[in-house]
Amino acid sequence: MSLPTTSARPRKRPGRRLLAIAGSCGLALASLTALAPAAHSASAAPAARIAAEAPLAYVTNYSDDTVSVIDTATETVTATFPVGDGPKGVAASPDGARLYVSNGDAGSVTVTDTATGTVTATIPVGSGANGIAVSPDGTRAYVVNSALQRLTVIDTAAGTVTATVTVGSAPQQVAVSPDGSRAYVTNYNARSVSVVDTATNTVTATVNVAGFPQSVAVTPDGNYAYVTRPRSNSVAVISTATNTVSANVPLTDGPYDVAVSPDGTRAYVSRGAGATVATIDTATNTVTATTASGNTPRGVAVTPDGGQVYAANGNSATVSVIDTATGTTSGIPVGTTPVDIAIAQRPTADLGVELTATPRPGLLNGRIDYTVTLTNHGPRTLASATVTVGLPTPTGATSPDCTLTTGTATCTATGLAPGASTTRRITVPVAVLSLGTPYTVTATRTAGAPTDPNPANDTASRTCTATTGLLINCT
């Protein structure tokens, strides 16, 4: 969702722009002898991850040229970062790693690393950049150019524009079908929806919907597209099989943006000329509830579990959080003139730490070889991690992979893909140990990015006792 654009870009007026257009628009024990195999640490049990895995909500603040980041677990703003001039639409990559913001006044798309909040690319797309959507596989971003009457296609890997598609007059928003095969573009002045084949980047159908269509959302099964029509106070339902309007849902107060629940049973519509969000039962296409929001709600989004609806209130500088079970509403202050909102997976990478201890007996040169195995259980690529290994002192330890100081080995890893593992090795000579005394070595993840949602598997320990240089037991 974003602000409608039907002609040249107007000058920004903080806090007033929406009001002016309200009507238009991521140890098992074993006793080992000197000849026994290495001792292994067992996988840790999964930990509770509810708070750590709660999604994040991203809100574009048009007048501030910023994006607010909301932690949906605590319903608080945890960060605010700058983007381009006049941010309107916002969409996230499927893994939550990158955020794409269309900057209407700058004619660009800002790409942000969500783990760090830093801009990694700015892609020129032409004037009137408005609605934006990312394909389900994350390989393409689709940006509406309202002033240029086109849809711009971005290759997200290369960060370049690969195609432009001519659509109808004053296009506003775009939604991509769940299978990624089609993009639906609302044409405000043309009173139509363009259906774009994403394989060929051509318009294959034009659906006349009347009523100045503003926003569009496709149901999870791909069978229907819900289109808001502010000027006719209604929502049109398009059958995607026939590309015809199959139902009309009357609504008052300028229905503006629309989002469909993950299970497809509900469509939530912000009413831009009022202060409410309407709930549509998609089985009957009737309004079943009306819930209070802030002033002039625009962008709406639903959490992955369907439990909350977030609405960006343009003239309240707030985001409303609606509990879909109780119908109650709470508010979160954000920046000035919040326009669009996207809810995305939190950028996390679950790093699992395992430790093995392998006795290497020798009359004069007995030793213990420790191997630290780091496994990224995802969902994100592990940007960086530091694992600290506590060693007995003095040790005379050596390592080809880790940095050694007195009593400590510091091991690092970078760029570890989901599902990938890497190892770090440390050798401790038995000669420096007190014979018969058990020594416990512990490896612990002490730092890293992005956030680790499962601290239960961040630590592993092994205990070894050397009776002689020929008899070493590790458990």
N, C-alpha and C positions, 0 to 999 in steps of 0.2 A: 504494500500500500504506500502511496505517496500522494503528493499534491497534484491535482490536475493541471496540465499545461496545454493551452489551446492556441497560444500565439507566442510572441516574443517574451523572454524572461522578464518578469517584473523585478523591481528593486526590492530587496529584503527589508522588511520592517519588523524587527524583533517583537515577538509576542502578538502581532496583529494579523499576520498573513492568513492564518486559517480562518479567523473570524470573517475576513473580507470575502472568502470564497466558499463559505459554509453551504451555500445553496448550489454550488456548481461541482460541485464536484462529487576417562585406563587410575624333626631328627629322630631318626630311629636309632636305637642302641644296638651296637654290635661289638662283641669281644673279639679282638683280632690279635693274632700272634705275628711274629716277624714275617711269616710266609703268607699271611692272610691277605685278601684283597682290600682295596681301599675302603675306608669308612665313608659313608655318604649321608648327607643330611636329607631327610625326607621333605616332601613338599608341604608347605604350611597350609592349613585349612583356610577356605575362603572367609574373609571378614565381612562384616556388615558395611555396605558401601552406599547407603541411602543418601547421606548428605554429600559425600564425595562425588557421587555420580549424578546428582541432580543437575539438570541442564542449566544453561545460562541464557538469559534474554538480552538481546542487543537492540537498543533504541536509537534511531537517528534523531538528533536535535537540530532541526533545520536552521534556526536563527543563531545557534552557537557554533555551527560547523563541527560538531562532535558526535560521538557515540557513547551512550551510557551502557555499562555492563551490569546487569542485575543477576545476583545469585538467587535462583528460585528456591533454594533450600531455606534461606534466611529472609528472602524478600527485601534485600538491601542492595544499593548500588555499591559495587566493589571497585569500580574503575571507570574513568572517563578518558577517552583518547581522541585526539583531533583527526579529522579526515579532510575532505575537500570542501569547496565552497558550496553551500546549499545542499547538504545531504538529504536525499529523499528516500529511495528504496534501499533495502538491506536484505541480504540473503547469505547463508552460510554453506560451506562445503559439507557434504554428508558426514564426514568424520569430525566436524567442528573445528578443524585446524585453521581454516581461513575464513575471513569475513569479506564480503564484497558489498561495497556501498556505492550507489550511483549518486554523483554530485551534480545536481541539476544546474547550478549556476556556473560550474566549472567545465561541464561537458566531459566528465571523466568518471572512471570507476577506481575507487581506492581499494587495494587489497591489503588486508591486515592479518598478521600472525596473531591468532587469538591467545596463544600462550604468553606472549610478551606484550601484546597491545601495540606493536610497532608496525608501521606501514612498510610493506615489502615491495609494493609496486603501485604506480599510478598509470592507468591505461586510458588514453584519449579515446572517446567514443562519439564525440560530436555533441552539438547543442541539444538542450532539452532532455538530458538523461533523466529518466523517471523510474518506472517500475523495473525490478530486476529479479531474476530467478536462476537457480543453479540446477543443472540436470541431475537426475538421481545417481548417476555414476560419478558426478563431480568433474567431468571433463569439459563441460561447457557452461558458460554463463550467458544469459540472454538479457539484454538491456533494451528497454523501450526508449526511443528518441521521439518525444512528443512533438518537438518543433520540426523534425525532419521526416516525419511520417514513415518511420522505419523501425525494424527490430535489428539490433546489432548483436552479432554472435562472437563470443570471446573464447579462445582456446585457453583454458585455465593453466595448463602446464607451461605453455609458451608465454602466456600473458600478452597475447596479441589478438587483434580483431581479425577474424578469418572470413567473415561474410556479413552482408547487410541484406535485409529482406524488406521490400516495400510493403507496407500494410495500409490501413485506412487512415482517415484524417484524425489528427490529435490523439494518437494512441496513448493509453495511460498505464496499463498494467499487463503483466504476463504471468502465466502459470504453465508448468510443464507437466505432462501426463506422467503417471507413476512408472510407466515403462520407458519413458524418455523419447517416445517416437513423435510426439506432437507438442507444439507450443500454442497456447491460446492467448491472443492479444485483444484487449478491449480497445475499440476505436470510438472515442468520445463523440466527436463531431459527426462521424460517419454512422453512428448508432448501429454498430456492427461488431462482430468478433471474427478476427482472422484466425484460421486454423493453419498452422505452419508445419509442414513435414520437416522434421529436424535432420533427416538423412540427406535430403536434397536442398534444404533451406529455401523452399518455395511454398507459397500459399496455395493450399489444395482446396480450401472451401472458405466461403464468407457467410456467416450466419447473421441475418438481420434480427436484431433484438429490440430496437427502438429504445426510447427512454434515456439516451445518453449514458451508455455503459461505462462504469468506472473501474471496478475490480472484479477479479475472477479467481476461483479456486476449483480444483478438480478433486472429485471423490477418490478415496484410496483404491477403489476397484477400477477407476478410469472410465466409468460408465456415464458420469454426468459432470457438467461444469456449471457452477453457480455464479451468476453474474449480477452485480448490484447495479441498480439504475436509480441514481439519486433524484433525478427530475421527475420520474414517474412514480416515485415512492413504491418501488417493488424490486423483487429479485427474480430474474429469469433463470430457468433451469434448462440447460441444453443437453439433449441426448447426444453423446459423442458418437454413437453408432450411426445416427442419421444426420447429424449436424443440423438439427432443428430444435426449436424451443418446445419442450414437452410439458412445461408447467410454469405458472406465474404465481409468486408469493407476494401478496400485498403487504407493504410496510409503510409506516409513517416516518417523518423526521429525516428524510434523506439518507436511505441506506447507502453506506459508503464502502467499507472494506468487508471482506468475507473470508473465513477460515473454516475448514471442515475438520471435525474430530478424527483422531487416528483410526477409530473403528467405523467411521463413515456414517454414524447414525445421527449426527447433529451438524448443522452449519451455524456458525456464529457470525452475526452481522452487526457492525458498528453503525450507529445512526448519527451521522455527522452533524445534523442540524439539531440534535437533542443531546442528551447526556445518558444514553442507555445502550445496551447491547442486547440484541434479540437472538433468541434460540429457535432454530427451525428444525423440526423433526423431518429428516430426509425421506422417511418412509411415506409420510403423508403430505409433505411439503406444506405444513402448517406451522404457524408460530406458537410455540408452547410455553415460552417464558420471556419476560423482559426484565433485565437486571440493570441497576443503576451503575453508571461509570462516572468519570470526570467530565468536564466540559469539552464538548466537541471531540468525541472519540474518532480516531482515524484508523491507524493500523491495528489489526487484531491477529493474535496467534494463540495456538493451543499447545499445552505441554504434551510430551509424548505419551503420558499415561492418561491424558484426557481430563485430568483433575482440575486444571486451572485454565482460564482464558485471560490473556493479557491484552489490554487495550491502551494505546498511546493517546493521551488526551491533549490535543494540540493547544487549546486555550487554557489549560490548567497547569501546564508544566509538570504533569504527573503521569504515571502509568497505573491503571486500575488492574487489580488482580481479583478475578471472579472465581469463587469456588463453585464448580459446576454441580456439586452434590447438594450444597446448601443454598446457593444463590446469593451468598454474602459477598461483599466487596471490601477490599482494602486498597489503600493508595500508597504509591512510592514516588517521592519527588525525583525528577530527572532534570534535564536541561530545558532550555527555552524552545518552545514550539516543537515538541516531539511529534514525529510524523509516522514513521514506520517501525515495525518491530519484527524480530525474528528470534525464534527459540531454537537453540542448537545444542548438540551434545557437548558436554564440558571437555576441554582439551586435557586428557589424562593419558598416562602410560604406566601400566602396572609392571614395575620391575621386580622380578623374583630373584632372590639371592640364595644360592646353594653353595655348600662348602664340603669338599672332600679332603681327607687326610690319609696319605699313603705312606706307610712305614718303608724305609729303605735301609735295611740292616747293614752294618759293616763294623768290623772290629775297631777300626780307627776312624772311619768316615761315615758312621751311621747318620741318617738324616730323616726328616719328615718332609714330604712334598705336599704342600697345600694347593688345592685348585679352587678358585672362586669362579663359579659359573653364574653369569648374569643373563637372565631371559626376559625379554620384553613380551609380556602377555597382552599388550595393546590397551586400548584400541589405537592410540596414536604412536607415531614414531618417537622413540626416546631421543630427545635432543641432546641431553647430557645427563650423566649420573656420576656420583662419587661414592665409592664404597671404602670404608675405613676398616682395616683389619688390625685388631689388637694382638700384639705378639709378646711372648715372654721376654724379659730382659735379664741379662744381655742375651742377644740371640746370634749375632753374626750372620743374620739372614741375608739372603740374596733373592733378587727377583728381576726377570727380564721385562716385566710388564708394569710394575708398580713402583711408586716412589717410597723409599724407606727412610724412616727416621727412628730414633730410639723408641722401641716398643710399639711402633706403628708402621703399617704399610698402607699407602693411599693409592687406590686403584680407580681409574676413570674409564668411562665409555662414552662414545658420542655416535649419533646417527644410527641407532639400533632399530631396525624395522620391526613392526609387530610380528611376533612368532619367532624372531631370530634370537640366537644366543651367542655369547662370547665368553672366553675364559681368561683368567689372570692367574699366574703361577708365582708361588713363594716357597722357598726352601729354607728350612731351619735345621742346622746341624745339631746332632744329639750331644756332641762333646761339650757344648756350652751349658747344657741343662743340668739341673740337680737330679741325679739318678734316683728313681723311685718316687719322684714328686710329680703329680698330675698337673699338666698345663692345659688350660682351656684357651683356644683361639676363637675369636668371634668376628665375623664379618657383618658389617651393618651399612646399609644405605644411609648416607648422611646428608646428601644433597642431590638435586636433579631437577630437570624440567622436561616435559610439563609435570603437573601435579601427579603424585602416585596415589591412586584411590584405595590401595590395599596395603596398609603398613604391616599386616600380619606376616607377610612373606619377605619382609625387608631385612631380616636378620637370620643368620645360621651359625651354629657353633660346633666345634669338635674338641674333644678332650683326649690328650695323648699322655702316656706314661712310658718313659724309657728306663727299664731296669738295668740294662746294659746296652752297649752299642749294637748288640745282636738281638736284643729282645725289646721290641717296641710295640706297645698296645695302643690302639686308637679306638675310641667309641664315639 
